[in-house]
Amino acid sequence: MKPLKYKRLMVILISLGLIFAFGVMTSVAQETVKLKTKNYTFTIKAEVMKVDDTEGHVIVINELKGIDVASGIVSHLKGFVDLVKGNGTVLAYVINTFPDGSKMFIKSQGKMTTIPSPEGKPIMTGEGTGSLIKGTGKWEGFQGGGTWKLKGIAEGIALIDVEDEYTKK
């Protein structure tokens, strides 16, 4: 081969090597965290207002606090529920505070459903999604969100299972 062809081949190989190296560095720089929690949540305040446009239509403005016993994450939720005969939608804002003081601010939305228990008492269930608005401390610079499922345990007490994934950009 002529020296010019070697130079071109070397430039191509070096270029491909750099592209590969920077591509790998970019993917390594993005930290991904999966977070699963089981939150025992308690109603602190709830204001129920009848809408009167149809039977059983109410809106509820509520505040809840909860804890994931395994991780020590404390959740503080403020939300709005729009229900007709126990079924409807929810919009809430959640602040998760971690044991080290870091926080996540999350916007959550979903659907609520009321089903009868074997004893005939109504049980509130729900599911939805949440997305990270902002993080502080170890969560600063992260983006993402996930899903949640709620099951009422007793009056004013619910169990919320959350599965999230966050990526630091």
DAMONOR-V306000 format. One record per residue. N is the residue number from 0. RES is the residue in one letter. NEAR is the number of other C-alpha atoms within 10 Angstrom. Layout:
BEGIN
n=(N | N)
res=(RES | RES)
near=(NEAR | NEAR)
END
This chain:
BEGIN
n=(0 | 1 | 2 | 3 | 4 | 5 | 6 | 7 | 8 | 9 | 10 | 11 | 12 | 13 | 14 | 15 | 16 | 17 | 18 | 19 | 20 | 21 | 22 | 23 | 24 | 25 | 26 | 27 | 28 | 29 | 30 | 31 | 32 | 33 | 34 | 35 | 36 | 37 | 38 | 39 | 40 | 41 | 42 | 43 | 44 | 45 | 46 | 47 | 48 | 49 | 50 | 51 | 52 | 53 | 54 | 55 | 56 | 57 | 58 | 59 | 60 | 61 | 62 | 63 | 64 | 65 | 66 | 67 | 68 | 69 | 70 | 71 | 72 | 73 | 74 | 75 | 76 | 77 | 78 | 79 | 80 | 81 | 82 | 83 | 84 | 85 | 86 | 87 | 88 | 89 | 90 | 91 | 92 | 93 | 94 | 95 | 96 | 97 | 98 | 99 | 100 | 101 | 102 | 103 | 104 | 105 | 106 | 107 | 108 | 109 | 110 | 111 | 112 | 113 | 114 | 115 | 116 | 117 | 118 | 119 | 120 | 121 | 122 | 123 | 124 | 125 | 126 | 127 | 128 | 129 | 130 | 131 | 132 | 133 | 134 | 135 | 136 | 137 | 138 | 139 | 140 | 141 | 142 | 143 | 144 | 145 | 146 | 147 | 148 | 149 | 150 | 151 | 152 | 153 | 154 | 155 | 156 | 157 | 158 | 159 | 160 | 161 | 162 | 163 | 164 | 165 | 166 | 167 | 168)
res=(M | K | P | L | K | Y | K | R | L | M | V | I | L | I | S | L | G | L | I | F | A | F | G | V | M | T | S | V | A | Q | E | T | V | K | L | K | T | K | N | Y | T | F | T | I | K | A | E | V | M | K | V | D | D | T | E | G | H | V | I | V | I | N | E | L | K | G | I | D | V | A | S | G | I | V | S | H | L | K | G | F | V | D | L | V | K | G | N | G | T | V | L | A | Y | V | I | N | T | F | P | D | G | S | K | M | F | I | K | S | Q | G | K | M | T | T | I | P | S | P | E | G | K | P | I | M | T | G | E | G | T | G | S | L | I | K | G | T | G | K | W | E | G | F | Q | G | G | G | T | W | K | L | K | G | I | A | E | G | I | A | L | I | D | V | E | D | E | Y | T | K | K)
near=(5 | 6 | 8 | 9 | 10 | 11 | 11 | 11 | 12 | 12 | 12 | 12 | 12 | 12 | 12 | 11 | 12 | 12 | 12 | 12 | 11 | 11 | 11 | 11 | 11 | 11 | 9 | 10 | 10 | 13 | 11 | 15 | 13 | 12 | 12 | 16 | 18 | 20 | 23 | 20 | 23 | 19 | 15 | 15 | 14 | 15 | 11 | 13 | 12 | 14 | 14 | 9 | 8 | 10 | 10 | 14 | 17 | 21 | 19 | 17 | 17 | 17 | 19 | 19 | 20 | 23 | 21 | 19 | 12 | 9 | 13 | 15 | 21 | 19 | 21 | 18 | 22 | 17 | 18 | 18 | 21 | 20 | 21 | 17 | 12 | 19 | 20 | 18 | 19 | 21 | 18 | 18 | 20 | 22 | 20 | 21 | 18 | 18 | 11 | 10 | 11 | 15 | 21 | 22 | 21 | 21 | 19 | 21 | 22 | 18 | 19 | 22 | 19 | 19 | 14 | 10 | 10 | 8 | 6 | 8 | 11 | 16 | 18 | 20 | 20 | 20 | 19 | 18 | 19 | 23 | 21 | 22 | 15 | 17 | 18 | 14 | 12 | 14 | 18 | 14 | 13 | 22 | 17 | 18 | 22 | 18 | 18 | 21 | 18 | 22 | 18 | 18 | 14 | 13 | 11 | 13 | 17 | 21 | 20 | 21 | 17 | 20 | 16 | 18 | 17 | 20 | 15 | 15 | 12)
END
